[in-house]
Amino acid sequence: MALAPLDESITLDQLSSDPYPIYRRLRAESPVLRVAATGRTLLTKAALTKAVKENPELFSSDDPHTPMKPAFRAHTLMRKDGQAHFVERKAISKALTPKMIKTDWGPLYEQLAEEYVARLPRGETVDLFSELCGPLAARILAHILGIPEANDEQMQRWSQVLIDGAGNFGWKPELFAASDAANDEMDALFAALEPKRRAEPDGSAYSVMLNADDPIPMSQIYSNIKIAIGGGINEPRDALATIVYGLLTNPDQLAEVRAQEAWDKAFEEGIRWVAPIQVSSRRALEDTELGGCDILKGDTVMTVQASANRDEEIYEDGENFFVFRDKNPHQAFGNGPHHCAGAHVARRTVGKIILPMLFDRFPNMTLPDPEAVIWKGFGFRGPINLPVVLN
Amino acid sequence: MIKVTYVAQDGTATTIEAEEGTSVMQAAVSNDLDGIVGECGGSMMCATCHCYVDEAWAERTGERSSDEEEMLEGAADEVTERSRLSCQIRLQPGLDGLVVHLPEEQL
């Protein structure tokens, strides 16, 4: 066999502005492709991305040289395998189970969503992305994590700075300086809140981790919260904006979603169509083979779930937003041991609470100029603005 | 091949044949069965493959591990003493004919 073909024409700019035509071509022509601009072997078919994610013994999440380390000032669970990952994951996931979210937290999320939706002005053009999607995602997350003392601006800024640092493959010092400053702010807040979260257990992630029978070390409790901040705002924010866009540009589907109260289906379709986290990396621990190409020990493969989610072998007309698909086995939350820990939170808050509330309060919401919406991102993707008229 | 029957809440029963060593979750997912999601692929990380083992089979499917127990606590539907994560039940000849019941919801 031979190594995967090498592409030197695809640019990061192209992947960031509109990767979907490229992925469509790759699925047809070269589903395993070394893309020079990314320094990775891109996998664009659903069977390949799933197989890699579900085989952590062969494809490791551990990257000893990840910029995530300096950005988070920790080796986080995202980049650990096996038992080391499992222990840290279990510590936080107890605060994120479907039951906890539904029974313990549901009423609070409803109330927060009410507050944020109620302050939107009626009859005006509003950028829903910056006025609702981001701040509400930040507020809900702050409560889940047990740090509601952090304000929306801080939560969103920390999140972005952590993400920028984690993606700082060019090792630019200014990005790590920014993440250092954010880490200082977060560490100070966590330390200040610790006594209270210990003394008054409240089911939040911080409190659950602090009060566990066999708690993980403080450094890991901190890094778990930071991972959730870095990974828990952009995704629900982008998911919400994407779904609202999908529904407003497909009024017939919106009408049917309303009639059937199929908001959960709309949620699943939105994140299939444009997955908020588009790609992930895994490192081969042995020489192996994928889709007829050699993968060498040490190579980093990139699973492109954005592409897997439109794979013609699974989806008819996968390029388009269509809520009422028979089956929707998308990979937007990933697969395998690193399957998104926030999946249940996202489904409940965005799919069951925010979407129906938003369309109930503003039944005649419109998107006057869909062309004005700008989509961006290779690693993370979504609209970066959403100018709607609320009525 | 080993047979497993999945009974939905409305009583619909679906029987699937799978190879020995396959999990009850994998058998369902690879046959596109509604009612078992199994999003994490069997890593005990998502609690979306919850099932209730039929009373007649309860002893033969074994005990749940403490990790499974903890994950189950978070399942969307009611957890009973017969609740299992179907990814943790491996099919073997002694389980031929196994019957499991599906919860109302997994998500």
Chai-1 contact restraints between the chains, C-beta under 6 A:
chainA,res_idxA,chainB,res_idxB,connection_type,confidence,min_distance_angstrom,max_distance_angstrom,comment,restraint_id
A,E54,B,G41,contact,1.0,0.0,6.0,A-B,restraint_1
A,T97,B,G74,contact,1.0,0.0,6.0,A-B,restraint_2
A,P98,B,G74,contact,1.0,0.0,6.0,A-B,restraint_3
A,P98,B,A76,contact,1.0,0.0,6.0,A-B,restraint_4
A,K99,B,G74,contact,1.0,0.0,6.0,A-B,restraint_5
A,N335,B,G41,contact,1.0,0.0,6.0,A-B,restraint_6
A,G336,B,G41,contact,1.0,0.0,6.0,A-B,restraint_7
A,G336,B,S43,contact,1.0,0.0,6.0,A-B,restraint_8
A,P337,B,S43,contact,1.0,0.0,6.0,A-B,restraint_9
A,P337,B,M45,contact,1.0,0.0,6.0,A-B,restraint_10
A,H339,B,E39,contact,1.0,0.0,6.0,A-B,restraint_11
A,H339,B,C40,contact,1.0,0.0,6.0,A-B,restraint_12
A,H339,B,M45,contact,1.0,0.0,6.0,A-B,restraint_13
A,H339,B,C46,contact,1.0,0.0,6.0,A-B,restraint_14
A,R347,B,L107,contact,1.0,0.0,6.0,A-B,restraint_15
